[in-house]
Amino acid sequence: MKFTEHRDSNVFAVKHYQPGLVKVNNLTFYNSFFITQHTTHDDWPCTAIEQLTPQLLDPLLAQKPEVIILGTGDKQTFPAPQLFAYCAQNQCGLEVMANDAACRTYNVLTSEDRDVVLALIMPQNLGAAPIDNREKKKRLLFKQGVNRHFSPLITRF
């Protein structure tokens, strides 16, 4: 029996990752951000694992995920143990890994329709590009549920 994956075109999936750049569907992120299956938040102000606090985790926890997949850059770097406890107190797991592994894990979990948040810490010094008007328009259309150019294929990184 042949199985074919059918992804909802309004589900956000990571299509490409390289250090300093992540493509989610047709959106490009250069700075720290977090996403769920149906929302994107490109204004997450955490640029280093040392900056991570319970206050920065609150917007992620507000999404009511089963687990937060936290990408810490090119290398896996663990946050303070108190942050794991804070997530556990809020009935949420916290998994920490390098950004590339976090992107792959997020795609697998969303393909299983799990409630998950992907939060990636993107260092500021990797050539962050400003968001142009065309990119802003794409993000607005995605937030409104319009997705005309999405290909349901999952691309390898």
Disulfide bonds with the S-S distance in Angstrom:
none
